[in-house]
Amino acid sequence: MAINRQKKEELVAQYKNLIANSSAIVFTHYQGTKVAQLRSLRNRLSETNSTCSVVKNTLLRRALTESGRTPPDALLSGANAVVFCGEDIARSVTALKGWIKEAKALEITGALLENSVLDSKGAELLSDLPTKDQTRALLLGVLSAPARQLVQMLAAPGSSLVRVVNAHAEKQSEAA
């Protein structure tokens, strides 16, 4: 079905907006997937601030180029549904993989992370990245460790003195 020039320009603008707001783009082949299944996937991905769109490859290629990203020519063929991941890549890809496992419908073909093109295995490994909350907790632990060690070091002489005085007091009370 042919679409007019105005509709193509609208789609390119829409793709550029999605690209600008996504931290990663995951490509999938959706052939054989029912509309109800895609709706279910979109609902699942909306919980992770991600969007799934069935795309026109030539228009997505143009949008990627205009956005300053290198179009992954190997991934821009066939029936593509693209997941534009939100801030938390790991959560988005984990949700996608979970849905694929349940529905047995899509196949991940690759991903685009900034200008790095990942194959299907690399794209699936994105789910192994720590989530945003895990990264924050890890960073907080790293930042607070030196302060905790400093407090322990400063408190050590005082606590040693208290133990010596306590032992001496117990010795005196036993002797009496």
LINJO-V293928 format. One record per helix or strand. SS is the DSSP state (helix for helix, strand for strand). FROM is the first residue (numbers start at 0). LEN is the number of residues. Records with the same first field share a line. If there is no record, write none. Layout:
SS->FROM-LEN / FROM-LEN
//
This chain:
helix->4-16 / 34-12 / 56-10 / 88-15 / 119-9 / 131-44
strand->23-6 / 50-4 / 79-6 / 106-7 / 115-4
//
